[in-house]
Amino acid sequence: MGEVCMVIATRHMSEMLDHLGKRNVFGILIDALDYVQATRLTVMAAQERRPFGVTALAVHGLMAGKSDRVQRYRLNHLDLVVPDGQPVRWALNLCHRVGLRDRVYGPTLMLWLCRAAADLDLPIYLYGSTSAIVVELARNLQRKFPELRIAGAEPSQFRALTFQERGALIQRIRASGARLTFVGLGCPRQEVFVYESRHALEMPVISVGAAFDYHSGFMREPPRWVQRSGLQWAHRLIQEPRRLWKRYLLLNTGFLILLGCQLSGLWHPDPSDADAPVGDLLLG
């Protein structure tokens, strides 16, 4: 049994209480937990063949949920919403004193889950990004985890899927024998996919942010000190300034203002103030 599963197996089930539950940040319910707990809960759902929606939420995803009532509903009805970004972890700690020592970073969570999937013989499916990236991602994961079974891998269509395409995609994933599906479609498209597909797939569906880009080798991860300091957004901005400058200028400023309002008690965001989606918008 591998390192991750050793950690999971040796911790008593009563320590599920270490998962401190969901906490309200800007009206989004975020889970206060660590890698061990997130991995254990997801793997349990895979072993039991249960639908289980997971997303790793950074500031961009948090602010998308804040500004869009339908997206807020989707996020608040997922099984796990983990604090991907350091600022999201800081907000959890400041607003709710949960004492999280680390974030649950999507690319790292993917490696934890792939290690557990390899140890427990749970095949995985990769869906998203471009053909070149998903091919290299599968190759690199297989190299890192030789026992990992990759049941299938296919790129995004970068548009809304038709009803027929949606059904065919769901059927391909189910027929592959996969027990976990990793999704890399970009925020907020990947959260829409997780929300709308998890019950049809009857397995954990996990959106993992930039993990496809990083683990495929198409994008370089920032140094650890940059990640710990919460400056990963600056690293991304340097890599793609024309595309990202407006996003980070507006989102980071808005995040700080909203955090101040919630901390001071001037604003009491209500997670139930959301609208259920009407029909499906399965994005690919």
Stockholm file with secondary structure:
# STOCKHOLM 1.0

chainA/1-284         MGEVCMVIATRHMSEMLDHLGKRNVFGILIDALDYVQATRLTVMAAQERRPFGVTALAVHGLMAGKSDRVQRYRLNHLDLVVPDGQPVRWALNLCHRVGLRDRVYGPTLMLWLCRAAADLDLPIYLYGSTSAIVVELARNLQRKFPELRIAGAEPSQFRALTFQERGALIQRIRASGARLTFVGLGCPRQEVFVYESRHALEMPVISVGAAFDYHSGFMREPPRWVQRSGLQWAHRLIQEPRRLWKRYLLLNTGFLILLGCQLSGLWHPDPSDADAPVGDLLLG
#=GR chainA/1-284 SS CCHHHHHHHHSCGGGGGGSCCEEEETTEEEECCCHHHHHHHHHHHHHTTCCEEEEEECHHHHHHHHHCHHHHHHHHTSSEEEECSHHHHHHHHHHHCCCCCSCCCHHHHHHHHHHHHHHHTCCEEEEESCHHHHHHHHHHHHHHCTTCCEEEEECCCSSBCCHHHHHHHHHHHHHTTCSEEEEECCTTHHHHHHHHHHHHHTSEEEECTTHHHHHHTSSCCCCHHHHHTTCHHHHHHHHSHHHHHHHHHHHHHHHHHHHHHHHHTSCCCCTTCCCCCSSCCCBC
#=GC SS_cons         CCHHHHHHHHSCGGGGGGSCCEEEETTEEEECCCHHHHHHHHHHHHHTTCCEEEEEECHHHHHHHHHCHHHHHHHHTSSEEEECSHHHHHHHHHHHCCCCCSCCCHHHHHHHHHHHHHHHTCCEEEEESCHHHHHHHHHHHHHHCTTCCEEEEECCCSSBCCHHHHHHHHHHHHHTTCSEEEEECCTTHHHHHHHHHHHHHTSEEEECTTHHHHHHTSSCCCCHHHHHTTCHHHHHHHHSHHHHHHHHHHHHHHHHHHHHHHHHTSCCCCTTCCCCCSSCCCBC
//
